[in-house]
Amino acid sequence: MIRALVYLVIILIGLCLSPFLVGNTGYLYLAIGDYQIETSIFFAVIGLIIFYSLLQLVEFVLVWLFNLVLNSRYLPERWRRNAARKHTLLGALALAEENWPAAEKAMAKGAEKGEIPALNLLAAARAAHHQNNFESRDEYLAKAELEPQAVKAVSTTRTRYLLQQGELTAARAELDKLNPTSKSKFPVLKLAIELYQAQQDWQALKLLLPILAKKRVLTDEQLQALSLTTNTALLNQAILANEQELEKCWHWLTRAERKQPEYIALYATGLNRFERRDEAKKLLLKQVKSTPSAAILHALAEVLTPADVEAKKQLLALETQYQDNLDYQVCLAKLYQKNHDFHQAKIWWQKACYLKDDRDNLHALADAQEHLGELNRALQTRRNAAKLS
């Protein structure tokens, strides 16, 4: 726009000055070697303008020819890039439709001259994985890994695919390369949770729990459930190992965790297993008086023996307080059954079944009735249990 205005101004100035120039032509003498030129200034200016115009025209033609040659030389490369874009688009649409064979084929072609080959290769690997074509999948991932910026993404993807494939050992080796820490991204930490659980590597998962809590990878409910599963598994493993492992595992728990009834019940069961019954009884009875729970009462029924008369008296003293507690009734029924006092066992099983019809409790009641010779009642009780199946 500015150039056009400049040309217009020049033309207008020329129109204004032309009468003056025609009337005052001036004189120009130019000698170059044996050549001499004589003309007026007006025609010399016109000649210079024509010469400059021709020079510009020649320059334009030369530039045009040069660009034509370059474009002709690189034209196949441009065609390949356009084709790669087309294949990538078709591959993305096939992925959205979950048309895995078409997606793999299109993405693999798009990777050859694509703008982001690693992205195409990862998409092709995903399509191959869904077809259980593990060999092709691994080839795509190996090619994508050649891109330095894609190394971690490829490793994360390979770990996930190996885990889904059931190759836990290979997946763990790949995950160890990523080294899940507090600096790891969420996908790596979630993969670590899933893989550790699949391998039942509860110690590794226990070490990961503080990181999960700090980075809020899971919701509070999910984190609590995972902590319960992990700590319970560790305590059970320690109980099957030895007393030293049990104490080590117990003190590995936080102070708040050591107050949870589920862990106290397991710890008491372990103490009982290693002939520390007095400690186990004291610990469980203390919990019953403060916050009775199903886990504590179940552990009590397992730990107490017919000789523990005093402990049983302490439990009976709580009858009024826990008369609506199903687990309390079941605990006492089991204790009387241990003593072969089937009359009292029947009474407490009846109280438990009154609070809630449960198939196992009904069968236990029927067993007590059979021991007392109440065969018809026992048969009716088992029929009632069968209705709950």
DRENKE-827842 format. One record per residue (C-alpha): x, y, z; residue in three letters. Coordinates in steps of 0.05 Angstrom, whole numbers. Example, Ala and Ser with C-alpha at 12.3 -4.5 7.8 and 13.67 -1.06 7.14 Angstrom:
BEGIN
<u->246	v->-90	w->156	aa->ALA>;
<u->273	v->-21	w->143	aa->SER>;
This chain:
BEGIN
<u->0	v->0	w->0	aa->MET>;
<u->56	v->49	w->18	aa->ILE>;
<u->96	v->30	w->-43	aa->ARG>;
<u->35	v->44	w->-88	aa->ALA>;
<u->27	v->113	w->-56	aa->LEU>;
<u->101	v->129	w->-67	aa->VAL>;
<u->94	v->109	w->-141	aa->TYR>;
<u->32	v->152	w->-147	aa->LEU>;
<u->67	v->213	w->-116	aa->VAL>;
<u->126	v->203	w->-165	aa->ILE>;
<u->79	v->200	w->-224	aa->ILE>;
<u->42	v->263	w->-201	aa->LEU>;
<u->108	v->300	w->-192	aa->ILE>;
<u->129	v->277	w->-261	aa->GLY>;
<u->64	v->303	w->-291	aa->LEU>;
<u->74	v->370	w->-257	aa->CYS>;
<u->146	v->377	w->-279	aa->LEU>;
<u->140	v->349	w->-350	aa->SER>;
<u->120	v->416	w->-383	aa->PRO>;
<u->180	v->449	w->-351	aa->PHE>;
<u->227	v->393	w->-372	aa->LEU>;
<u->201	v->394	w->-444	aa->VAL>;
<u->213	v->468	w->-448	aa->GLY>;
<u->281	v->462	w->-415	aa->ASN>;
<u->309	v->398	w->-443	aa->THR>;
<u->381	v->409	w->-419	aa->GLY>;
<u->440	v->371	w->-449	aa->TYR>;
<u->475	v->306	w->-431	aa->LEU>;
<u->541	v->282	w->-461	aa->TYR>;
<u->565	v->212	w->-442	aa->LEU>;
<u->630	v->181	w->-468	aa->ALA>;
<u->651	v->109	w->-453	aa->ILE>;
<u->713	v->88	w->-492	aa->GLY>;
<u->700	v->97	w->-565	aa->ASP>;
<u->625	v->104	w->-553	aa->TYR>;
<u->594	v->173	w->-545	aa->GLN>;
<u->522	v->190	w->-528	aa->ILE>;
<u->490	v->259	w->-534	aa->GLU>;
<u->418	v->270	w->-512	aa->THR>;
<u->374	v->314	w->-472	aa->SER>;
<u->366	v->304	w->-396	aa->ILE>;
<u->292	v->287	w->-405	aa->PHE>;
<u->305	v->228	w->-451	aa->PHE>;
<u->364	v->206	w->-407	aa->ALA>;
<u->318	v->202	w->-347	aa->VAL>;
<u->266	v->163	w->-387	aa->ILE>;
<u->321	v->115	w->-409	aa->GLY>;
<u->344	v->104	w->-338	aa->LEU>;
<u->273	v->89	w->-317	aa->ILE>;
<u->264	v->39	w->-373	aa->ILE>;
<u->332	v->7	w->-358	aa->PHE>;
<u->314	v->-1	w->-284	aa->TYR>;
<u->247	v->-31	w->-302	aa->SER>;
<u->279	v->-82	w->-347	aa->LEU>;
<u->330	v->-98	w->-293	aa->LEU>;
<u->273	v->-110	w->-243	aa->GLN>;
<u->238	v->-154	w->-294	aa->LEU>;
<u->300	v->-196	w->-305	aa->VAL>;
<u->310	v->-203	w->-230	aa->GLU>;
<u->238	v->-226	w->-222	aa->PHE>;
<u->245	v->-278	w->-277	aa->VAL>;
<u->310	v->-305	w->-248	aa->LEU>;
<u->281	v->-311	w->-178	aa->VAL>;
<u->219	v->-345	w->-205	aa->TRP>;
<u->261	v->-395	w->-244	aa->LEU>;
<u->304	v->-408	w->-183	aa->PHE>;
<u->244	v->-422	w->-139	aa->ASN>;
<u->214	v->-466	w->-192	aa->LEU>;
<u->277	v->-509	w->-194	aa->VAL>;
<u->279	v->-515	w->-118	aa->LEU>;
<u->205	v->-532	w->-112	aa->ASN>;
<u->212	v->-584	w->-166	aa->SER>;
<u->271	v->-615	w->-130	aa->ARG>;
<u->236	v->-619	w->-62	aa->TYR>;
<u->166	v->-632	w->-88	aa->LEU>;
<u->167	v->-708	w->-72	aa->PRO>;
<u->187	v->-692	w->0	aa->GLU>;
<u->128	v->-645	w->7	aa->ARG>;
<u->82	v->-698	w->-21	aa->TRP>;
<u->108	v->-748	w->30	aa->ARG>;
<u->96	v->-699	w->87	aa->ARG>;
<u->25	v->-685	w->64	aa->ASN>;
<u->13	v->-760	w->58	aa->ALA>;
<u->40	v->-770	w->129	aa->ALA>;
<u->-8	v->-717	w->155	aa->ARG>;
<u->-65	v->-753	w->120	aa->LYS>;
<u->-45	v->-821	w->148	aa->HIS>;
<u->-39	v->-791	w->218	aa->THR>;
<u->-109	v->-762	w->214	aa->LEU>;
<u->-137	v->-828	w->189	aa->LEU>;
<u->-100	v->-865	w->245	aa->GLY>;
<u->-128	v->-818	w->298	aa->ALA>;
<u->-199	v->-829	w->273	aa->LEU>;
<u->-188	v->-904	w->272	aa->ALA>;
<u->-162	v->-901	w->344	aa->LEU>;
<u->-225	v->-863	w->365	aa->ALA>;
<u->-267	v->-917	w->333	aa->GLU>;
<u->-222	v->-971	w->364	aa->GLU>;
<u->-210	v->-999	w->295	aa->ASN>;
<u->-142	v->-1026	w->316	aa->TRP>;
<u->-117	v->-1057	w->250	aa->PRO>;
<u->-132	v->-994	w->210	aa->ALA>;
<u->-103	v->-950	w->265	aa->ALA>;
<u->-38	v->-990	w->268	aa->GLU>;
<u->-29	v->-988	w->192	aa->LYS>;
<u->-44	v->-914	w->186	aa->ALA>;
<u->-2	v->-892	w->245	aa->MET>;
<u->58	v->-934	w->222	aa->ALA>;
<u->55	v->-901	w->153	aa->LYS>;
<u->47	v->-832	w->183	aa->GLY>;
<u->110	v->-842	w->225	aa->ALA>;
<u->155	v->-848	w->164	aa->GLU>;
<u->152	v->-774	w->146	aa->LYS>;
<u->109	v->-747	w->202	aa->GLY>;
<u->122	v->-684	w->241	aa->GLU>;
<u->123	v->-722	w->308	aa->ILE>;
<u->144	v->-794	w->291	aa->PRO>;
<u->147	v->-816	w->365	aa->ALA>;
<u->73	v->-798	w->374	aa->LEU>;
<u->54	v->-840	w->313	aa->ASN>;
<u->96	v->-898	w->337	aa->LEU>;
<u->65	v->-897	w->407	aa->LEU>;
<u->-4	v->-897	w->376	aa->ALA>;
<u->15	v->-954	w->330	aa->ALA>;
<u->42	v->-993	w->390	aa->ALA>;
<u->-24	v->-982	w->427	aa->ARG>;
<u->-63	v->-1009	w->368	aa->ALA>;
<u->-16	v->-1069	w->362	aa->ALA>;
<u->-23	v->-1084	w->436	aa->HIS>;
<u->-98	v->-1086	w->432	aa->HIS>;
<u->-91	v->-1138	w->377	aa->GLN>;
<u->-43	v->-1179	w->421	aa->ASN>;
<u->10	v->-1167	w->368	aa->ASN>;
<u->65	v->-1161	w->420	aa->PHE>;
<u->124	v->-1167	w->372	aa->GLU>;
<u->102	v->-1109	w->329	aa->SER>;
<u->84	v->-1069	w->391	aa->ARG>;
<u->155	v->-1077	w->419	aa->ASP>;
<u->185	v->-1057	w->352	aa->GLU>;
<u->144	v->-992	w->350	aa->TYR>;
<u->164	v->-976	w->422	aa->LEU>;
<u->238	v->-989	w->406	aa->ALA>;
<u->235	v->-941	w->348	aa->LYS>;
<u->198	v->-888	w->389	aa->ALA>;
<u->251	v->-894	w->443	aa->GLU>;
<u->303	v->-868	w->395	aa->LEU>;
<u->273	v->-799	w->406	aa->GLU>;
<u->309	v->-772	w->469	aa->PRO>;
<u->248	v->-734	w->495	aa->GLN>;
<u->204	v->-795	w->489	aa->ALA>;
<u->246	v->-844	w->530	aa->VAL>;
<u->206	v->-837	w->595	aa->LYS>;
<u->139	v->-838	w->559	aa->ALA>;
<u->160	v->-902	w->522	aa->VAL>;
<u->184	v->-935	w->586	aa->SER>;
<u->119	v->-918	w->622	aa->THR>;
<u->79	v->-945	w->564	aa->THR>;
<u->120	v->-1009	w->560	aa->ARG>;
<u->111	v->-1020	w->635	aa->THR>;
<u->36	v->-1013	w->629	aa->ARG>;
<u->31	v->-1060	w->569	aa->TYR>;
<u->75	v->-1113	w->602	aa->LEU>;
<u->33	v->-1109	w->665	aa->LEU>;
<u->-31	v->-1118	w->625	aa->GLN>;
<u->2	v->-1176	w->589	aa->GLN>;
<u->17	v->-1210	w->655	aa->GLY>;
<u->93	v->-1205	w->647	aa->GLU>;
<u->103	v->-1180	w->718	aa->LEU>;
<u->178	v->-1192	w->722	aa->THR>;
<u->192	v->-1154	w->658	aa->ALA>;
<u->145	v->-1099	w->678	aa->ALA>;
<u->180	v->-1092	w->746	aa->ARG>;
<u->248	v->-1087	w->711	aa->ALA>;
<u->220	v->-1031	w->667	aa->GLU>;
<u->188	v->-996	w->727	aa->LEU>;
<u->254	v->-998	w->766	aa->ASP>;
<u->286	v->-958	w->709	aa->LYS>;
<u->234	v->-904	w->721	aa->LEU>;
<u->250	v->-906	w->796	aa->ASN>;
<u->184	v->-883	w->827	aa->PRO>;
<u->198	v->-826	w->876	aa->THR>;
<u->165	v->-763	w->900	aa->SER>;
<u->190	v->-730	w->836	aa->LYS>;
<u->154	v->-781	w->791	aa->SER>;
<u->92	v->-764	w->752	aa->LYS>;
<u->24	v->-791	w->771	aa->PHE>;
<u->21	v->-845	w->716	aa->PRO>;
<u->86	v->-875	w->741	aa->VAL>;
<u->62	v->-876	w->814	aa->LEU>;
<u->-4	v->-907	w->795	aa->LYS>;
<u->32	v->-960	w->754	aa->LEU>;
<u->76	v->-974	w->815	aa->ALA>;
<u->14	v->-984	w->859	aa->ILE>;
<u->-17	v->-1033	w->809	aa->GLU>;
<u->47	v->-1072	w->797	aa->LEU>;
<u->67	v->-1077	w->870	aa->TYR>;
<u->-2	v->-1103	w->887	aa->GLN>;
<u->1	v->-1154	w->830	aa->ALA>;
<u->69	v->-1178	w->855	aa->GLN>;
<u->46	v->-1174	w->928	aa->GLN>;
<u->108	v->-1133	w->943	aa->ASP>;
<u->78	v->-1102	w->1005	aa->TRP>;
<u->144	v->-1074	w->1031	aa->GLN>;
<u->154	v->-1033	w->967	aa->ALA>;
<u->82	v->-1010	w->971	aa->LEU>;
<u->91	v->-990	w->1044	aa->LYS>;
<u->151	v->-947	w->1025	aa->LEU>;
<u->109	v->-915	w->970	aa->LEU>;
<u->50	v->-896	w->1015	aa->LEU>;
<u->80	v->-831	w->1043	aa->PRO>;
<u->94	v->-807	w->972	aa->ILE>;
<u->22	v->-823	w->951	aa->LEU>;
<u->-4	v->-785	w->1011	aa->ALA>;
<u->41	v->-725	w->999	aa->LYS>;
<u->25	v->-718	w->925	aa->LYS>;
<u->-49	v->-736	w->935	aa->ARG>;
<u->-47	v->-788	w->879	aa->VAL>;
<u->-107	v->-823	w->910	aa->LEU>;
<u->-169	v->-798	w->946	aa->THR>;
<u->-170	v->-803	w->1022	aa->ASP>;
<u->-215	v->-864	w->1020	aa->GLU>;
<u->-172	v->-899	w->968	aa->GLN>;
<u->-109	v->-884	w->1007	aa->LEU>;
<u->-139	v->-911	w->1072	aa->GLN>;
<u->-162	v->-975	w->1037	aa->ALA>;
<u->-93	v->-985	w->1006	aa->LEU>;
<u->-58	v->-972	w->1073	aa->SER>;
<u->-104	v->-1023	w->1107	aa->LEU>;
<u->-91	v->-1075	w->1054	aa->THR>;
<u->-16	v->-1064	w->1055	aa->THR>;
<u->-7	v->-1063	w->1131	aa->ASN>;
<u->-53	v->-1123	w->1139	aa->THR>;
<u->-13	v->-1163	w->1088	aa->ALA>;
<u->53	v->-1144	w->1121	aa->LEU>;
<u->27	v->-1165	w->1190	aa->LEU>;
<u->1	v->-1231	w->1163	aa->ASN>;
<u->68	v->-1245	w->1130	aa->GLN>;
<u->104	v->-1228	w->1195	aa->ALA>;
<u->59	v->-1275	w->1234	aa->ILE>;
<u->77	v->-1332	w->1188	aa->LEU>;
<u->152	v->-1314	w->1192	aa->ALA>;
<u->177	v->-1305	w->1263	aa->ASN>;
<u->170	v->-1263	w->1326	aa->GLU>;
<u->225	v->-1215	w->1306	aa->GLN>;
<u->191	v->-1199	w->1240	aa->GLU>;
<u->126	v->-1188	w->1276	aa->LEU>;
<u->157	v->-1137	w->1323	aa->GLU>;
<u->193	v->-1103	w->1266	aa->LYS>;
<u->129	v->-1098	w->1226	aa->CYS>;
<u->89	v->-1073	w->1286	aa->TRP>;
<u->139	v->-1017	w->1300	aa->HIS>;
<u->140	v->-999	w->1226	aa->TRP>;
<u->68	v->-976	w->1234	aa->LEU>;
<u->57	v->-903	w->1254	aa->THR>;
<u->32	v->-886	w->1323	aa->ARG>;
<u->-37	v->-872	w->1296	aa->ALA>;
<u->-38	v->-939	w->1259	aa->GLU>;
<u->-18	v->-977	w->1322	aa->ARG>;
<u->-83	v->-953	w->1353	aa->LYS>;
<u->-127	v->-981	w->1297	aa->GLN>;
<u->-167	v->-1043	w->1319	aa->PRO>;
<u->-153	v->-1082	w->1255	aa->GLU>;
<u->-78	v->-1079	w->1267	aa->TYR>;
<u->-83	v->-1091	w->1342	aa->ILE>;
<u->-124	v->-1154	w->1329	aa->ALA>;
<u->-72	v->-1181	w->1280	aa->LEU>;
<u->-15	v->-1163	w->1327	aa->TYR>;
<u->-49	v->-1198	w->1385	aa->ALA>;
<u->-61	v->-1260	w->1341	aa->THR>;
<u->13	v->-1260	w->1326	aa->GLY>;
<u->32	v->-1253	w->1399	aa->LEU>;
<u->-13	v->-1312	w->1414	aa->ASN>;
<u->20	v->-1353	w->1360	aa->ARG>;
<u->89	v->-1340	w->1390	aa->PHE>;
<u->65	v->-1361	w->1460	aa->GLU>;
<u->55	v->-1291	w->1488	aa->ARG>;
<u->-18	v->-1302	w->1505	aa->ARG>;
<u->-19	v->-1259	w->1567	aa->ASP>;
<u->3	v->-1198	w->1527	aa->GLU>;
<u->-47	v->-1213	w->1473	aa->ALA>;
<u->-105	v->-1221	w->1522	aa->LYS>;
<u->-87	v->-1157	w->1559	aa->LYS>;
<u->-83	v->-1118	w->1494	aa->LEU>;
<u->-150	v->-1144	w->1468	aa->LEU>;
<u->-189	v->-1137	w->1533	aa->LEU>;
<u->-166	v->-1065	w->1538	aa->LYS>;
<u->-193	v->-1051	w->1469	aa->GLN>;
<u->-260	v->-1086	w->1483	aa->VAL>;
<u->-273	v->-1040	w->1542	aa->LYS>;
<u->-259	v->-977	w->1501	aa->SER>;
<u->-276	v->-988	w->1428	aa->THR>;
<u->-300	v->-1058	w->1411	aa->PRO>;
<u->-296	v->-1077	w->1338	aa->SER>;
<u->-309	v->-1139	w->1297	aa->ALA>;
<u->-234	v->-1151	w->1289	aa->ALA>;
<u->-220	v->-1146	w->1364	aa->ILE>;
<u->-278	v->-1192	w->1384	aa->LEU>;
<u->-259	v->-1242	w->1330	aa->HIS>;
<u->-187	v->-1243	w->1355	aa->ALA>;
<u->-212	v->-1252	w->1427	aa->LEU>;
<u->-252	v->-1313	w->1407	aa->ALA>;
<u->-189	v->-1342	w->1376	aa->GLU>;
<u->-140	v->-1324	w->1432	aa->VAL>;
<u->-181	v->-1341	w->1494	aa->LEU>;
<u->-183	v->-1413	w->1518	aa->THR>;
<u->-229	v->-1451	w->1567	aa->PRO>;
<u->-178	v->-1436	w->1621	aa->ALA>;
<u->-187	v->-1361	w->1615	aa->ASP>;
<u->-246	v->-1357	w->1663	aa->VAL>;
<u->-229	v->-1288	w->1688	aa->GLU>;
<u->-226	v->-1259	w->1618	aa->ALA>;
<u->-293	v->-1290	w->1602	aa->LYS>;
<u->-323	v->-1258	w->1664	aa->LYS>;
<u->-298	v->-1190	w->1641	aa->GLN>;
<u->-332	v->-1201	w->1575	aa->LEU>;
<u->-398	v->-1222	w->1607	aa->LEU>;
<u->-396	v->-1160	w->1650	aa->ALA>;
<u->-404	v->-1119	w->1586	aa->LEU>;
<u->-468	v->-1155	w->1564	aa->GLU>;
<u->-514	v->-1097	w->1581	aa->THR>;
<u->-469	v->-1048	w->1544	aa->GLN>;
<u->-462	v->-1090	w->1481	aa->TYR>;
<u->-529	v->-1127	w->1479	aa->GLN>;
<u->-542	v->-1101	w->1409	aa->ASP>;
<u->-472	v->-1116	w->1384	aa->ASN>;
<u->-474	v->-1176	w->1337	aa->LEU>;
<u->-399	v->-1189	w->1340	aa->ASP>;
<u->-402	v->-1190	w->1416	aa->TYR>;
<u->-456	v->-1245	w->1415	aa->GLN>;
<u->-416	v->-1286	w->1364	aa->VAL>;
<u->-352	v->-1279	w->1405	aa->CYS>;
<u->-385	v->-1307	w->1468	aa->LEU>;
<u->-420	v->-1362	w->1429	aa->ALA>;
<u->-353	v->-1385	w->1401	aa->LYS>;
<u->-321	v->-1383	w->1470	aa->LEU>;
<u->-376	v->-1427	w->1500	aa->TYR>;
<u->-371	v->-1473	w->1440	aa->GLN>;
<u->-296	v->-1480	w->1454	aa->LYS>;
<u->-314	v->-1501	w->1526	aa->ASN>;
<u->-364	v->-1552	w->1498	aa->HIS>;
<u->-418	v->-1515	w->1536	aa->ASP>;
<u->-468	v->-1524	w->1480	aa->PHE>;
<u->-527	v->-1501	w->1521	aa->HIS>;
<u->-496	v->-1431	w->1532	aa->GLN>;
<u->-469	v->-1432	w->1461	aa->ALA>;
<u->-540	v->-1443	w->1435	aa->LYS>;
<u->-566	v->-1384	w->1475	aa->ILE>;
<u->-513	v->-1337	w->1448	aa->TRP>;
<u->-521	v->-1363	w->1376	aa->TRP>;
<u->-595	v->-1350	w->1382	aa->GLN>;
<u->-582	v->-1278	w->1405	aa->LYS>;
<u->-535	v->-1268	w->1346	aa->ALA>;
<u->-586	v->-1297	w->1296	aa->CYS>;
<u->-640	v->-1253	w->1327	aa->TYR>;
<u->-599	v->-1191	w->1312	aa->LEU>;
<u->-584	v->-1213	w->1242	aa->LYS>;
<u->-600	v->-1275	w->1200	aa->ASP>;
<u->-533	v->-1301	w->1176	aa->ASP>;
<u->-522	v->-1368	w->1143	aa->ARG>;
<u->-457	v->-1384	w->1181	aa->ASP>;
<u->-488	v->-1365	w->1248	aa->ASN>;
<u->-550	v->-1407	w->1233	aa->LEU>;
<u->-507	v->-1467	w->1217	aa->HIS>;
<u->-468	v->-1457	w->1282	aa->ALA>;
<u->-534	v->-1454	w->1319	aa->LEU>;
<u->-556	v->-1519	w->1286	aa->ALA>;
<u->-491	v->-1552	w->1307	aa->ASP>;
<u->-504	v->-1533	w->1380	aa->ALA>;
<u->-575	v->-1558	w->1375	aa->GLN>;
<u->-551	v->-1624	w->1347	aa->GLU>;
<u->-503	v->-1633	w->1404	aa->HIS>;
<u->-560	v->-1622	w->1452	aa->LEU>;
<u->-603	v->-1674	w->1416	aa->GLY>;
<u->-652	v->-1622	w->1387	aa->GLU>;
<u->-651	v->-1654	w->1318	aa->LEU>;
<u->-717	v->-1627	w->1293	aa->ASN>;
<u->-699	v->-1556	w->1313	aa->ARG>;
<u->-630	v->-1565	w->1282	aa->ALA>;
<u->-662	v->-1588	w->1217	aa->LEU>;
<u->-709	v->-1528	w->1215	aa->GLN>;
<u->-650	v->-1481	w->1230	aa->THR>;
<u->-611	v->-1510	w->1171	aa->ARG>;
<u->-672	v->-1501	w->1126	aa->ARG>;
<u->-674	v->-1428	w->1147	aa->ASN>;
<u->-600	v->-1422	w->1130	aa->ALA>;
<u->-612	v->-1454	w->1062	aa->ALA>;
<u->-665	v->-1400	w->1047	aa->LYS>;
<u->-611	v->-1347	w->1055	aa->LEU>;
<u->-565	v->-1380	w->1004	aa->SER>;
